[in-house]
Amino acid sequence: MELSTKNKAVVSNVNWLNKVLWTGSSLALATVLAKIIGGESTTFLGIKFKFEYSWLVFGIYTVAHYYTSILLNRSLDDILKNQSSNENKEIYREITTNGGIFVRGMVPRIQLNKARMSEKDLTAWLSHIAAIILFLAIFPFDKSNVNIISFLSAFGITYLNWIIGSKWAIKISKLA
């Protein structure tokens, strides 16, 4: 299938978003694993950071997630308004067949304008697991550092990423 420029923009934005999510999730997993073995810092892509600054590191990734989702949502809005439903279904198939790990095989998450994740959808499970790992990467394992601020930062950043992800997942689902 030859994609139009607008459809290529959607595919490109999905791929870029997936790279941001994959990188952030990999960093979160590396952080959790390093915490489990008793480390105080981790190195990722040549950058070393102490776990006490995890909230800042993942705050930056949240900004990257938000930025790439804005670009994706704008490109999705454009084709949702200006293409036929058959063309939209075709680009949905392209995204969910050839897209990255966070969208490949995605089951539409929309039912009566509410996000619904199917238990058969592996991308839904991946989203839940990534959220748990993100929370654990930010929240301190050392009990002496646990306080309301550490909980709120871990919860807030995780929740914000969940909201951002829900918005683009619903828009992608509208293509179906």
C-alpha positions as CSV (number, residue, x, y, z in Angstrom):
1,M,0.0,0.0,0.0
2,E,1.3,3.4,-1.0
3,L,0.8,5.8,1.9
4,S,-0.2,9.4,1.5
5,T,2.0,12.1,3.1
6,K,-0.4,12.5,6.0
7,N,-0.5,8.8,6.6
8,K,3.3,8.6,6.5
9,A,3.3,11.4,9.1
10,V,1.1,9.2,11.4
11,V,3.3,6.1,10.9
12,S,6.4,8.2,11.5
13,N,5.0,9.8,14.7
14,V,3.8,6.4,16.0
15,N,7.3,5.0,15.4
16,W,9.0,8.0,17.2
17,L,6.6,7.7,20.1
18,N,7.3,4.0,20.4
19,K,11.1,4.7,20.5
20,V,10.5,7.2,23.3
21,L,8.4,4.7,25.2
22,W,10.8,1.9,24.6
23,T,13.8,3.9,25.8
24,G,12.0,5.2,28.9
25,S,10.6,1.7,29.8
26,S,14.1,0.2,29.3
27,L,15.6,2.8,31.6
28,A,12.9,2.2,34.2
29,L,13.5,-1.5,34.1
30,A,17.3,-1.0,34.3
31,T,16.7,1.3,37.3
32,V,14.4,-1.2,39.1
33,L,16.9,-4.1,38.5
34,A,19.8,-2.0,39.8
35,K,17.7,-1.1,42.9
36,I,16.9,-4.7,43.5
37,I,20.6,-5.7,43.5
38,G,21.4,-2.8,45.9
39,G,22.8,-0.1,43.7
40,E,22.6,3.6,44.3
41,S,22.8,4.6,40.7
42,T,22.6,3.3,37.2
43,T,24.1,4.1,33.8
44,F,21.9,4.2,30.7
45,L,23.1,5.2,27.3
46,G,26.3,6.4,28.9
47,I,24.6,8.7,31.4
48,K,24.9,7.9,35.1
49,F,22.3,9.1,37.6
50,K,21.6,8.5,41.2
51,F,18.3,6.9,42.1
52,E,17.3,9.9,44.3
53,Y,17.0,11.9,41.0
54,S,14.8,9.3,39.3
55,W,11.8,11.6,39.5
56,L,13.8,14.2,37.4
57,V,15.0,11.7,34.8
58,F,11.5,10.2,34.3
59,G,10.0,13.7,34.4
60,I,12.1,14.5,31.4
61,Y,10.9,11.3,29.7
62,T,7.3,12.3,30.5
63,V,7.9,15.6,28.7
64,A,9.3,13.6,25.7
65,H,6.2,11.3,25.8
66,Y,3.9,14.3,25.9
67,Y,5.7,16.1,23.0
68,T,5.7,13.0,20.8
69,S,2.1,12.3,21.6
70,I,1.1,15.9,20.7
71,L,2.7,15.4,17.3
72,L,1.0,12.0,16.9
73,N,-2.4,13.4,18.0
74,R,-2.2,16.3,15.6
75,S,-1.4,14.0,12.7
76,L,-4.2,11.7,13.7
77,D,-6.7,14.5,14.0
78,D,-5.8,15.6,10.5
79,I,-6.5,12.2,8.9
80,L,-9.6,11.5,11.1
81,K,-11.2,14.7,9.8
82,N,-10.1,14.4,6.2
83,Q,-10.0,10.7,5.2
84,S,-12.7,8.1,4.6
85,S,-13.2,5.4,7.3
86,N,-11.8,2.8,4.9
87,E,-8.5,4.8,4.6
88,N,-8.5,5.2,8.3
89,K,-9.0,1.4,8.8
90,E,-6.1,0.8,6.4
91,I,-3.7,3.1,8.3
92,Y,-4.9,1.4,11.6
93,R,-3.9,-2.0,10.2
94,E,-0.6,-0.6,9.1
95,I,0.2,0.8,12.5
96,T,-0.9,-2.3,14.4
97,T,0.7,-4.7,12.0
98,N,4.1,-3.0,11.5
99,G,4.3,-0.5,14.4
100,G,6.5,-0.8,17.5
101,I,6.0,-2.9,20.6
102,F,3.5,-0.5,22.2
103,V,1.1,-0.6,19.2
104,R,1.7,-3.9,17.4
105,G,-1.3,-6.0,17.7
106,M,-3.2,-3.4,19.6
107,V,-6.9,-4.0,20.0
108,P,-9.1,-0.9,19.6
109,R,-9.5,0.8,23.0
110,I,-12.7,2.6,22.5
111,Q,-16.2,1.7,23.3
112,L,-18.9,4.3,23.8
113,N,-16.1,7.0,23.9
114,K,-14.4,5.3,26.9
115,A,-11.0,3.6,26.8
116,R,-11.4,-0.1,27.2
117,M,-8.4,-2.4,27.3
118,S,-9.0,-6.0,26.2
119,E,-7.5,-8.7,28.3
120,K,-6.4,-10.3,25.0
121,D,-4.5,-7.2,24.0
122,L,-0.8,-7.8,24.7
123,T,-0.1,-4.0,24.3
124,A,-2.6,-3.4,27.1
125,W,-0.7,-5.8,29.4
126,L,2.6,-4.1,28.3
127,S,1.2,-0.7,29.2
128,H,0.2,-1.9,32.7
129,I,3.6,-3.5,33.3
130,A,5.4,-0.4,32.1
131,A,3.4,1.7,34.5
132,I,4.2,-0.5,37.4
133,I,7.9,-0.5,36.5
134,L,7.9,3.3,36.1
135,F,6.4,3.7,39.5
136,L,9.0,1.4,41.1
137,A,11.8,3.1,39.2
138,I,10.9,6.5,40.8
139,F,9.7,5.3,44.3
140,P,12.7,4.7,46.7
141,F,13.3,1.2,47.9
142,D,15.2,2.5,50.9
143,K,12.7,2.9,53.7
144,S,14.5,5.8,55.1
145,N,13.8,7.8,51.9
146,V,10.1,7.0,51.7
147,N,7.8,9.9,52.4
148,I,4.7,11.6,50.9
149,I,6.8,13.5,48.4
150,S,8.5,10.4,47.0
151,F,5.1,8.7,46.8
152,L,3.4,11.6,45.1
153,S,6.2,12.1,42.6
154,A,6.2,8.4,41.6
155,F,2.4,8.3,41.5
156,G,2.1,11.6,39.7
157,I,4.6,10.9,37.0
158,T,3.1,7.4,36.4
159,Y,-0.4,8.8,36.3
160,L,0.5,11.6,33.9
161,N,2.1,9.1,31.5
162,W,-1.0,6.9,31.8
163,I,-3.2,9.9,30.8
164,I,-0.9,10.9,28.0
165,G,-0.9,7.3,26.7
166,S,-4.7,6.9,27.0
167,K,-5.2,9.9,24.8
168,W,-3.1,8.7,21.9
169,A,-4.3,5.1,22.3
170,I,-7.9,6.2,22.0
171,K,-7.1,8.4,18.9
172,I,-5.4,5.5,17.2
173,S,-8.4,3.3,18.1
174,K,-10.7,5.8,16.4
175,L,-9.0,4.8,13.1
176,A,-10.4,1.3,13.4
